[in-house]
Amino acid sequence: MLLNCVAYQEGHKLADIEKSRISEHLARPGTFVWVALKDPTEEELREMQEQFHLHPLAVEDAGHGHQRPKVEEYGDQLFVVMSTVEVAPTDEYHLGEVNVFVGPNFILSVRHKAQRGFQEVRARCEREPHLLRHGSGYVLYTLMDAVVDRYFPVLEALEMELEAIESNLFRSTNSAAASRESIESLYYVKQQLTTLKHVTAPLLEYTGKLFGGRVPQVCAGLGEYFRDVYDHLVRLNQSVDTARDTVGTAIQVNLAMITIAENEVTKRLASYAALVAIPTMIAGVYGMNFKHMPELDWSFGYPLALGLMAGLDLYLWYRFKKSGWL
């Protein structure tokens, strides 16, 4: 679906144009065309391929979607793939994709399953005509900057979720169900952090090639802007790595707390078993029915046996209580 098709000249918007007039504006000096598509059909992609002379391999990738974040160079054109991560109303994380074709006098953005658009990016560019004079390269920077900036709220939400789990960590070991829930929640956070890592790490690698060494022609003169995006990605990757380490530590702590709780239960069971074993042993002796047992004919034998059982159990209970086993 076609969202926008706009022509710009010397940093200023000329007009919204029809697709049939794209080639006419591409021929004008100092003019570039910015086209935005959302979930396009094969026919729409073929039409854009003919208008902008796009490389067929790049068009094939854009049509299939589900690409790894990357930056590929085809002659004087760039093909950039970026993944989007959005928080749905159900608090689930939604993955999308943005494919960007960049040429000397055009830029084509293709959104796949991305709910949020880039209207604010277009408005930002049009507010800065002195920067928009750089042409399609500057638009690529603003798109990349917007995508990367949208990762930060996702990371912040995951960090807040992790903090909430950690605050309940030492209270969850009293219940097996609560402990299991904590571990499941930690694994969920770890899974989302891994997804975010897969999104940001490749983009970090390729963004470094847009401002250092031999940069593509369309990005010439914009090194400091792409370096800013690179710095944001470095910060994101470091934060993601730190959060993943924290999740791993939290899981180990939770398992250790479960083990400690199980040991406490084992000690209590052993203590109660010892309290039962002493009377059982004494009663077993007197249950052997031997003929010559002096205590059987003694009037105080039975009370003494009961008192001995109670006394030994009280002594054991005191020692267990003092040692913290009960």
Order of alpha helices (4+ residues) and beta strands (2+ residues): beta-beta-alpha-beta-alpha-alpha-beta-beta-beta-beta-alpha-alpha-alpha-alpha-alpha-alpha-alpha
